[in-house]
């Protein structure tokens, strides 16, 4: 039963890695590519690492793998945010991306 659960989790993780790779290759611009890569990479790594936790069966190795999951949950969104922010600052004034100022939106809603 443990092996079946491990194979199911690993297959799910590899599926999300595969979908993220296709998203990187097929999507048109940096913002959609970074979104696809971030979501699929985080979920794929979570599922594959969880499969390794199930396979190891507990103990100190599982604690290390849980720390890897926590590290990935912190670093993946941070790296994605920085890549998107760099792309926005590079093309922000060219009109390629629409920049919405939240303060102005709230002022318009109050009227």
C-alpha angles and dihedrals in degrees: 000000000000091000092050091052090047092051092047093051093045092048090050091050093049090048091056092046088052093049090048091051091051089049091053091051100041108034117096109229143024097260095055092042093052090048092052093046095047097049096043095040094052095047094041093051091047093052095044093047091047088053089054090050090053090047095049091051100219136299132094094331091058090051090053091049091050088053089051089053091050091048091050092048089055101041103040097060091041093053091045091051092050093049091049092046091051091050091048093049090048095051101017098111097039094077093244092118127034112235114205119198107213093206092059092046091054091049090053092049093052093058 
